[in-house]
């Protein structure tokens, strides 16, 4: 099976070689788990190596995103035109004034970028923002159709999703248990779960787990997820 490597130290090994081509993968985590940063880093490292990518932002502005990523060491001058940012947040007023449904606008702009750049990797930041903006009525059906559309346009997609701030809070949420409020986890081809755990009396540690990845044999245990001049995934040391 063809795979898209993440080029994040240790992560491709845990994934069994990378993300299978044309998969839709949900990266889910609470605020502060570096979901957006990891997603951008995967796009950046692929773009440096010649694989075109598109980052679709529904909330954060383009300049803000580039500034944040530059502070982490991801210089957009290294990627040239191989990494594009579609800032739909800047177009929100225009879109809201139109009678065209929001989801159709997303598909229209994304398809336009596909024609001009022929991107192979896409990040959607985030599914939760898309839910609110589009006012989805039949959520499961619309997300199913969105994921199918993403697979059909010949790209590997990373969808960012929000989780409660603690695992216990998620477990206590009896109405919507699991990794997504409307069970997008069943529709996605893969799930990468990020969380922050207490380590020792005062410390905290970010952790990563590959919950599922269709079509590949992968490690399912939690790994330490560290950022130090780049992301690194390693075994948790007791």
Buried (B, 14 or more C-beta within 10 A) or exposed (E): EEBBBBBBBBBBEBBBBBBBBBBBBBBBBBEEBBBBBBBBBBBBBBBBEEBBBBBBBBBBEBEEBBEBBEEBEBEBEEBEEBBBBBBBBEEBEEBEEEEEEBBEBBBEBBEEBBEEBEBBBBBBBBBBBBBEBBEBEEBEEBBBBBBEBBBEBEBBBBBBBBBBBBBEEBEEEEEEEBBBBBBBBBBBBBBBBBBBBEBEEEEEBBBBBBBBBEEBEBBEEBBBBBBEEBBBBEEEEE
